[in-house]
Amino acid sequence: MLRGISPFVEVQIMNRSYLSDFNLWINQTTQLLQERRWDEIDLEPLIEEIKDLGKSERRAIASQLTRLLLHLLKWEYQPQRRSDSWLDSITDARTQIELAIADSPSLKNYPLEELEASYQRARPQAAKQTNTEISIFPNTCPYSGQLVLAEDWLPE
C-alpha cells in the first residue's frame, strides 16, 4: 500500500491525482508497476498516456520537419539573408529528427510520410517570415525527403 492506506482509498486517490496532480499519479503508478500490483493500477489513464507518448514522438518529428522545411525555404528564396543561425537551425532540426528516430526506429519512415503536411505548415510561415506572397513558394514540397534529411544538402 502507498503510505499505509487501504487499497480502496488508494485507488480513489490515484483517480483524483491523475486529474489534479499528474506527477503524483506517475509516482504512484510507477510504484504499483514496480511492485506488480496490477489490480490497483488505474488502467484507462495509463493506456491513454502510453498512446500519447507515441503521438508525442511523432509530433516532435513533425515539428522539427516543419522547422527544417521553413529554413530550407528561407535559405533558397532569400539567399541575400542567409545566416549562420539559419544553418544552425537546419542542422539542429535534422539532428533532432535523427535522435527521435534513433530512440524509436519504427518511426524511420515517418518524416517521409509527414513531408507534405509539414511543408504545408512551413509554407505560410516562410511567406510571413520572408515578407513575400505565399504564391512564390511551390504548392507542393519541391524537395525530396532524402534531400531534406541529408546532412550536407542545402537548396540553391
N, C-alpha and C positions, 0 to 999 in steps of 0.2 A: 504494500500500500504506500501511496505517496504521503509522506509526513504523518503517518499513523492515523489516517482517516478511513472510513469504511469505503469499500469499492463502489457502492451505490452513490454516495455523496461525491466520491472522486470522479465518476463519470459525469455527473451533473456539473461539477466544477470545470471539467475538461470541455464540455459542450459550451458553457458560457465563456471559458477562457479563449476558445478558438475565435469567438466573435469580438471579445473585448481586449484580449492580451495574447496576440499571436505568438510572441516569443515564449510566454509561459506554456502555451499549448504545445509548441515544438519541444520544449524541455520535457514536459510530461509525457508526450507521445514517444519521444526518444527513450525515456526511461522504461516505459512499458514495453517497447520493442526489445530493448536490451535484456529485460527480464522475461521476455517471451510470454507476456501476459496478454495473449491475443484477444481474449474475450472482453477485455477492458478498453481496448483501443477504439476510438471513435473513427470508424472506417470511412464514412462519407467524406468528411473534410480531408482525411489523409489521401483518399483516392483523387479528390479534386486538386490537392496540392501537387501530387505526383504528375497529373496531367498538365498542370500549369508549369511545372519545371520544363517539360518538353516544349511547350509553347514559348516559354521564356528564351530557351536556346534558339529557336527558330526566329523569334522576334529580334534577338540580338544580332543574328546574322543578317536579317533583312535591314535592320537599321544601319549596320556597318556598310552593307552593299549600297544602300541609298546614299550614304555619305561619300563613299568611294565614287559612285557614278556622278554625283554632284560636282566633285572636284575634278573628275576627268573631263566633264563638260566645260567647266570653267577654264581648265588648262587648254583645251582645244579652241574654245571660242573667244578667249581673251588672252592671247599669247603675250601681249604687252604688259599684263598684270601678273604673270607667273611669279610665284614666290616660293621661298623655302617652306613657308608654313603650309602652302597647298601641297607641296611634295611630301611634307611630314604627315599631313592628313591622309593622303593617298597611301603612303607606306603603312601608317598605323591602322587604317581600315583593313587593308589586306592582311596585316598581322593578326588583328582581332578575329577576322574570319577564319584564318588558318588555325588559330588557337582553339576556337569553338569547334572546328571540325576535328582537331586532334583529341579534344575531350569527348566528342561524340561522332565517331567515324561514320555512323549511319546517316549523318547529315551531309556527307560528301557532295551529293548532287543537289542539295538544297539551293545553293547560290545560283546554279544554272536554272533551276525551276523558278526561282524568285526574281531572276534578272529583269524581266519585262515589267513586273509590278513595281520593283524598286526603281527602275528607270522612270516609270510614270509618276513616282513620288519625287524623284530628283529633278525632273524636267521643269516643273513650275518653280521650284526653289532656285534652279540655275537662272531662269529668266529674271526672277526677282533680284537675286544677288548680283547679276551682271547688268541689271537695269536695261534689259532688252526685251523685245517681244518674244513670247514663247514660240511663235511660229518659226523662228530661226533654228530651233532645235528640232531634229527629226521626230516624227510622230512615234516611231518605234526605236528601240535601242540600236544605235549604229555600231555597237561593239559586241564582239562575241564574248561569251562567258570566259573562255580560256584566256583571251587577251586581258579582260578586265582584272582577272585574278593573277595574271603573270607578274612576277616580282619586278621586272625592269621595264615593262611596257608603259608607254605614255602616248596618247594620241597627238598627232602633229598637224 
